[in-house]
């Protein structure tokens, strides 16, 4: 078998860029705060859906 018959495969890591190493956001929240915020929004949505016409004075 000569050297010309050998096929080399490309590297599996070629072209990968790791952006998270290069950039850090100035605004960071703890996951617990996000969960609490979502729960508050859900409660407000339920209240407005059930009692919104009375609260806002709409007919």
DSSP file (Angstrom, degrees, kcal/mol; ACC not computed):
  #  RESIDUE AA STRUCTURE BP1 BP2  ACC     N-H-->O    O-->H-N    N-H-->O    O-->H-N    TCO  KAPPA ALPHA  PHI   PSI    X-CA   Y-CA   Z-CA
    1    1 A X              0   0    0      0, 0.0     2,-0.1     0, 0.0     5,-0.0   0.000 360.0 360.0 360.0 125.3    0.0    0.0    0.0
    2    2 A X    >   -     0   0    0      1,-0.1     3,-0.8     0, 0.0     4,-0.4  -0.378 360.0-107.1 -90.7 171.2    1.5    3.3   -1.1
    3    3 A X  G >  S+     0   0    0      1,-0.2     3,-0.7     2,-0.2    -1,-0.1   0.754 115.2  63.9 -69.2 -24.4    1.2    6.7    0.6
    4    4 A X  G 3  S+     0   0    0      1,-0.2    -1,-0.2     3,-0.0     0, 0.0   0.746  96.4  57.3 -73.9 -22.5   -1.1    7.9   -2.1
    5    5 A X  G <  S+     0   0    0     -3,-0.8     2,-0.3     2,-0.1    -1,-0.2   0.633  84.9  99.1 -81.4 -14.1   -3.8    5.3   -1.3
    6    6 A X    <   -     0   0    0     -3,-0.7     2,-0.5    -4,-0.4    -3,-0.0  -0.581  60.1-156.2 -80.0 131.8   -4.1    6.5    2.3
    7    7 A X        -     0   0    0     -2,-0.3     2,-0.4     0, 0.0    -2,-0.1  -0.921   4.1-151.7-108.8 129.3   -7.1    8.8    3.0
    8    8 A X        -     0   0    0     -2,-0.5     2,-0.2     0, 0.0    -2,-0.0  -0.854  10.6-138.6-102.5 136.8   -6.9   11.2    6.0
    9    9 A X        -     0   0    0     -2,-0.4     3,-0.1     1,-0.1     2,-0.0  -0.633  26.9-103.9 -90.0 148.1  -10.1   12.3    7.7
   10   10 A X        -     0   0    0     -2,-0.2    -1,-0.1     1,-0.1     2,-0.1  -0.305  44.6 -91.3 -68.6 156.7  -10.5   15.9    8.8
   11   11 A X    >   -     0   0    0      1,-0.1     3,-0.9     2,-0.0    -1,-0.1  -0.397  25.9-136.1 -67.4 142.7  -10.2   16.7   12.5
   12   12 A X  T 3  S+     0   0    0      1,-0.2    -1,-0.1    -2,-0.1    -2,-0.1   0.641 101.5  53.0 -76.1 -13.1  -13.5   16.6   14.5
   13   13 A X  T >  S+     0   0    0      2,-0.1     3,-1.3     3,-0.0    -1,-0.2   0.345  77.3 128.3-103.3   5.3  -12.7   19.8   16.3
   14   14 A X  T <  S+     0   0    0     -3,-0.9    -4,-0.0     1,-0.2     0, 0.0  -0.419  75.0   8.9 -68.3 131.0  -12.0   22.0   13.3
   15   15 A X  T 3  S+     0   0    0      1,-0.3     2,-0.3    -2,-0.2    -1,-0.2   0.425  85.6 140.2  86.5  -0.7  -13.9   25.2   13.1
   16   16 A X    <   -     0   0    0     -3,-1.3     2,-0.4     2,-0.0    -1,-0.3  -0.608  31.4-166.3 -79.6 134.9  -15.4   25.2   16.6
   17   17 A X        -     0   0    0     -2,-0.3     2,-0.9     0, 0.0    -1,-0.0  -0.974  13.5-147.8-121.7 134.4  -15.5   28.6   18.3
   18   18 A X    >   +     0   0    0     -2,-0.4     3,-0.6     1,-0.2     4,-0.4  -0.827  21.6 171.8-104.3  96.2  -16.2   29.0   22.0
   19   19 A X  G >> S+     0   0    0     -2,-0.9     4,-1.4     1,-0.2     3,-1.2   0.806  70.3  68.0 -75.4 -29.4  -18.0   32.3   22.4
   20   20 A X  G 34 S+     0   0    0      1,-0.3    -1,-0.2     2,-0.2    -2,-0.0   0.727  96.4  56.0 -67.7 -18.2  -18.8   31.9   26.1
   21   21 A X  G <4 S+     0   0    0     -3,-0.6    -1,-0.3     1,-0.1    -2,-0.2   0.749 110.3  45.3 -77.9 -24.1  -15.1   32.1   27.0
   22   22 A X  T <4 S+     0   0    0     -3,-1.2     2,-0.4    -4,-0.4    -2,-0.2   0.703 111.9  47.0 -94.3 -21.4  -14.8   35.5   25.3
   23   23 A X     <  -     0   0    0     -4,-1.4     2,-0.4     2,-0.0    -1,-0.1  -0.976  52.7-178.0-132.0 133.7  -17.9   37.3   26.5
   24   24 A X        -     0   0    0     -2,-0.4     2,-0.1    -3,-0.1    -3,-0.0  -0.998  28.4-124.5-126.8 132.9  -19.5   37.8   29.9
   25   25 A X        -     0   0    0     -2,-0.4    -2,-0.0     1,-0.1     3,-0.0  -0.420   5.2-143.1 -72.7 147.9  -22.7   39.7   30.4
   26   26 A X  S    S+     0   0    0     -2,-0.1     2,-0.6     1,-0.1    -1,-0.1   0.693  89.6  65.2 -81.5 -19.9  -22.8   42.6   32.9
   27   27 A X        +     0   0    0      2,-0.0     2,-0.4     0, 0.0    -1,-0.1  -0.919  65.5 167.9-107.7 119.5  -26.3   41.6   34.0
   28   28 A X        -     0   0    0     -2,-0.6     2,-0.4    -3,-0.0    -2,-0.0  -0.995  13.2-166.7-133.4 138.3  -26.6   38.3   35.7
   29   29 A X        -     0   0    0     -2,-0.4     2,-0.2     3,-0.0    -2,-0.0  -0.926  25.9-115.8-121.5 147.0  -29.6   36.8   37.7
   30   30 A X    >>  -     0   0    0     -2,-0.4     4,-1.3     1,-0.1     3,-0.7  -0.555  28.8-120.2 -75.0 146.8  -29.7   33.8   40.0
   31   31 A X  H 3> S+     0   0    0      1,-0.2     4,-2.0    -2,-0.2     5,-0.2   0.833 111.8  60.3 -58.7 -33.0  -32.0   31.0   38.7
   32   32 A X  H 3> S+     0   0    0      1,-0.2     4,-2.2     2,-0.2    -1,-0.2   0.872 101.6  53.0 -62.6 -37.5  -34.1   31.3   41.8
   33   33 A X  H <> S+     0   0    0     -3,-0.7     4,-2.4     1,-0.2    -1,-0.2   0.881 107.9  50.9 -65.5 -37.9  -35.0   34.9   41.0
   34   34 A X  H  X S+     0   0    0     -4,-1.3     4,-2.4     2,-0.2    -2,-0.2   0.909 109.7  49.7 -66.2 -41.9  -36.1   34.0   37.5
   35   35 A X  H  X S+     0   0    0     -4,-2.0     4,-2.2     2,-0.2    -2,-0.2   0.920 112.1  47.7 -63.2 -43.8  -38.4   31.2   38.8
   36   36 A X  H  X S+     0   0    0     -4,-2.2     4,-2.3     1,-0.2    -2,-0.2   0.908 111.3  51.4 -63.4 -42.2  -40.0   33.6   41.4
   37   37 A X  H  X S+     0   0    0     -4,-2.4     4,-2.2     1,-0.2    -2,-0.2   0.906 110.2  48.6 -61.7 -42.7  -40.4   36.2   38.7
   38   38 A X  H  X S+     0   0    0     -4,-2.4     4,-2.3     2,-0.2    -1,-0.2   0.895 110.5  51.0 -65.5 -40.5  -42.2   33.7   36.4
   39   39 A X  H  X S+     0   0    0     -4,-2.2     4,-2.3     2,-0.2    -2,-0.2   0.901 109.9  50.0 -64.0 -40.5  -44.5   32.6   39.2
   40   40 A X  H  X S+     0   0    0     -4,-2.3     4,-2.5     2,-0.2    -2,-0.2   0.917 110.8  49.3 -63.9 -43.1  -45.4   36.2   40.0
   41   41 A X  H  X S+     0   0    0     -4,-2.2     4,-2.3     1,-0.2    -2,-0.2   0.896 110.6  51.0 -63.0 -40.0  -46.2   36.8   36.3
   42   42 A X  H  X S+     0   0    0     -4,-2.3     4,-2.2     2,-0.2    -2,-0.2   0.908 110.3  48.8 -64.1 -41.9  -48.3   33.6   36.2
   43   43 A X  H  X S+     0   0    0     -4,-2.3     4,-2.5     2,-0.2    -2,-0.2   0.921 111.9  48.8 -64.6 -44.1  -50.3   34.7   39.2
   44   44 A X  H  X S+     0   0    0     -4,-2.5     4,-2.6     1,-0.2     5,-0.2   0.893 110.3  52.0 -62.5 -38.8  -50.9   38.2   37.8
   45   45 A X  H  X S+     0   0    0     -4,-2.3     4,-2.0     2,-0.2    -2,-0.2   0.907 110.7  47.3 -63.3 -42.0  -52.0   36.6   34.5
   46   46 A X  H  X S+     0   0    0     -4,-2.2     4,-2.2     2,-0.2     5,-0.3   0.914 112.7  49.2 -66.1 -42.7  -54.5   34.4   36.3
   47   47 A X  H  X S+     0   0    0     -4,-2.5     4,-3.2     1,-0.2     5,-0.3   0.929 113.4  46.2 -63.4 -44.9  -55.9   37.2   38.4
   48   48 A X  H  X S+     0   0    0     -4,-2.6     4,-1.3     1,-0.2    -1,-0.2   0.852 111.7  52.2 -67.1 -33.2  -56.3   39.5   35.3
   49   49 A X  H  < S+     0   0    0     -4,-2.0    -1,-0.2    -5,-0.2    -2,-0.2   0.895 121.3  31.0 -69.3 -38.6  -57.9   36.7   33.4
   50   50 A X  H  < S+     0   0    0     -4,-2.2    -2,-0.2    -5,-0.1    -3,-0.2   0.865 138.6  18.3 -88.6 -37.6  -60.5   35.9   36.1
   51   51 A X  H  X S+     0   0    0     -4,-3.2     4,-2.3    -5,-0.3     3,-0.3   0.242  89.0 110.0-118.6  11.1  -61.0   39.4   37.7
   52   52 A X  H  X S+     0   0    0     -4,-1.3     4,-2.7    -5,-0.3     6,-0.3   0.850  76.2  52.7 -62.7 -39.0  -59.7   41.8   35.0
   53   53 A X  H  >>S+     0   0    0      1,-0.2     5,-1.5    -5,-0.2     4,-0.8   0.874 113.2  44.7 -67.6 -34.8  -63.0   43.3   33.9
   54   54 A X  H  45S+     0   0    0     -3,-0.3    -2,-0.2     3,-0.2    -1,-0.2   0.910 115.7  46.7 -72.3 -41.9  -63.9   44.1   37.5
   55   55 A X  H  <5S+     0   0    0     -4,-2.3    -2,-0.2     1,-0.2    -3,-0.2   0.913 119.7  38.2 -67.3 -43.1  -60.4   45.5   38.3
   56   56 A X  H  <5S-     0   0    0     -4,-2.7    -1,-0.2    -5,-0.2    -2,-0.2   0.546 107.4-122.9 -88.0  -7.3  -60.1   47.6   35.2
   57   57 A X  T  <5 +     0   0    0     -4,-0.8     2,-0.2     1,-0.2    -3,-0.2   0.805  55.5 154.2  72.2  30.7  -63.8   48.7   35.2
   58   58 A X      <       0   0    0     -5,-1.5    -1,-0.2    -6,-0.3    -2,-0.1  -0.640 360.0 360.0 -89.1 149.1  -64.6   47.3   31.7
   59   59 A X              0   0    0     -2,-0.2    -1,-0.1    -5,-0.0    -6,-0.1   0.508 360.0 360.0 -71.8 360.0  -68.1   46.3   30.8
